[in-house]
Amino acid sequence: MVKLRSMLNKIYLVALALFVIPMAFLTWYAGTWLASIGNPKAAEEAYIYYTSVGFTVLWIGFVSLLILANLLLWNSRRAWAIWLTFAYFAVFIFLRYWWLEDSYLSFALRNSLTDSSFSLGPLVAVLLVIGIGALLFFDQFVMIRLVEKMYPTRKEGDGEAEPEADIPAPPPAVEEEQSKETRPA
């Protein structure tokens, strides 16, 4: 069981790295398009493309990491992986909607691609992070309850289980009297 936990820990950490690296690259690369000195319309299209790819990778990574985190929680009864998954999600959502969205809005205003200086992105980010946080808290609660129900643990000082006293055994004398009555004389 310890080897399985250790293996699952390693698998989770490798998967986390495999999702953090492309997300960090896509976030950075989308941001570099906003510093482009070329055609603003082409830079805008590339920015939109790379942020949408990043958003897809973010959700795929979040769901994959959450599945692995639930496996870890089931085996070890520790929720660190669930909250590390939450941190992964929150960091990249905030980077996208607070940093990239603000940079894009400045770029679009500077290059006359939009007239609006208002974005709902930061509000969306806060609502998404709060919603995902609540979902993960509920997920952790449900998983821990399921594990406790499937694999109950003894409390300290319980000792051996006592026999159930609810169902009394029939007295032996009753059985003997019944058998005497049914015998032929």
Contacts in CASP RR format, 6 or more apart in sequence:
PFRMAT RR
TARGET T0000
AUTHOR 0000-0000-0000
METHOD contacts of the structure
MODEL  1
MVKLRSMLNKIYLVALALFVIPMAFLTWYAGTWLASIGNPKAAEEAYIYY
TSVGFTVLWIGFVSLLILANLLLWNSRRAWAIWLTFAYFAVFIFLRYWWL
EDSYLSFALRNSLTDSSFSLGPLVAVLLVIGIGALLFFDQFVMIRLVEKM
YPTRKEGDGEAEPEADIPAPPPAVEEEQSKETRPA
1 75 0 8 1.000
4 75 0 8 1.000
5 72 0 8 1.000
5 75 0 8 1.000
5 76 0 8 1.000
8 68 0 8 1.000
8 71 0 8 1.000
8 72 0 8 1.000
8 75 0 8 1.000
8 76 0 8 1.000
9 72 0 8 1.000
11 68 0 8 1.000
12 65 0 8 1.000
12 68 0 8 1.000
12 69 0 8 1.000
12 72 0 8 1.000
12 81 0 8 1.000
15 61 0 8 1.000
15 64 0 8 1.000
15 65 0 8 1.000
15 68 0 8 1.000
16 65 0 8 1.000
16 84 0 8 1.000
16 85 0 8 1.000
16 88 0 8 1.000
19 57 0 8 1.000
19 60 0 8 1.000
19 61 0 8 1.000
19 64 0 8 1.000
19 65 0 8 1.000
19 88 0 8 1.000
20 88 0 8 1.000
22 54 0 8 1.000
22 57 0 8 1.000
23 54 0 8 1.000
23 57 0 8 1.000
23 58 0 8 1.000
23 88 0 8 1.000
23 92 0 8 1.000
26 50 0 8 1.000
26 51 0 8 1.000
26 53 0 8 1.000
26 54 0 8 1.000
26 57 0 8 1.000
27 54 0 8 1.000
27 92 0 8 1.000
27 95 0 8 1.000
27 96 0 8 1.000
27 100 0 8 1.000
29 50 0 8 1.000
30 46 0 8 1.000
30 47 0 8 1.000
30 50 0 8 1.000
30 51 0 8 1.000
30 54 0 8 1.000
30 100 0 8 1.000
31 47 0 8 1.000
31 50 0 8 1.000
31 100 0 8 1.000
31 103 0 8 1.000
33 43 0 8 1.000
33 44 0 8 1.000
33 46 0 8 1.000
33 47 0 8 1.000
33 50 0 8 1.000
34 43 0 8 1.000
34 47 0 8 1.000
34 100 0 8 1.000
34 103 0 8 1.000
34 104 0 8 1.000
34 106 0 8 1.000
34 107 0 8 1.000
36 42 0 8 1.000
36 43 0 8 1.000
36 46 0 8 1.000
40 107 0 8 1.000
40 111 0 8 1.000
40 113 0 8 1.000
41 113 0 8 1.000
43 107 0 8 1.000
44 104 0 8 1.000
44 107 0 8 1.000
44 108 0 8 1.000
44 111 0 8 1.000
44 113 0 8 1.000
47 104 0 8 1.000
47 107 0 8 1.000
51 96 0 8 1.000
51 100 0 8 1.000
54 96 0 8 1.000
55 96 0 8 1.000
58 89 0 8 1.000
58 92 0 8 1.000
58 93 0 8 1.000
58 96 0 8 1.000
61 88 0 8 1.000
62 85 0 8 1.000
62 88 0 8 1.000
62 89 0 8 1.000
62 132 0 8 1.000
65 81 0 8 1.000
65 84 0 8 1.000
65 85 0 8 1.000
65 88 0 8 1.000
66 82 0 8 1.000
66 85 0 8 1.000
66 136 0 8 1.000
66 139 0 8 1.000
68 81 0 8 1.000
69 79 0 8 1.000
69 81 0 8 1.000
69 82 0 8 1.000
69 84 0 8 1.000
69 85 0 8 1.000
70 82 0 8 1.000
70 139 0 8 1.000
70 143 0 8 1.000
72 78 0 8 1.000
72 80 0 8 1.000
72 81 0 8 1.000
73 79 0 8 1.000
73 81 0 8 1.000
73 82 0 8 1.000
73 140 0 8 1.000
73 143 0 8 1.000
73 144 0 8 1.000
73 147 0 8 1.000
74 143 0 8 1.000
74 146 0 8 1.000
74 147 0 8 1.000
77 144 0 8 1.000
77 147 0 8 1.000
79 140 0 8 1.000
79 144 0 8 1.000
82 136 0 8 1.000
82 139 0 8 1.000
82 140 0 8 1.000
83 136 0 8 1.000
85 136 0 8 1.000
86 132 0 8 1.000
86 133 0 8 1.000
86 136 0 8 1.000
89 129 0 8 1.000
89 132 0 8 1.000
90 129 0 8 1.000
90 132 0 8 1.000
93 125 0 8 1.000
93 128 0 8 1.000
93 129 0 8 1.000
94 125 0 8 1.000
94 129 0 8 1.000
96 125 0 8 1.000
97 121 0 8 1.000
97 122 0 8 1.000
97 124 0 8 1.000
97 125 0 8 1.000
98 121 0 8 1.000
98 122 0 8 1.000
98 125 0 8 1.000
101 119 0 8 1.000
101 121 0 8 1.000
101 122 0 8 1.000
102 119 0 8 1.000
105 114 0 8 1.000
105 116 0 8 1.000
105 117 0 8 1.000
105 119 0 8 1.000
107 113 0 8 1.000
108 114 0 8 1.000
109 117 0 8 1.000
END
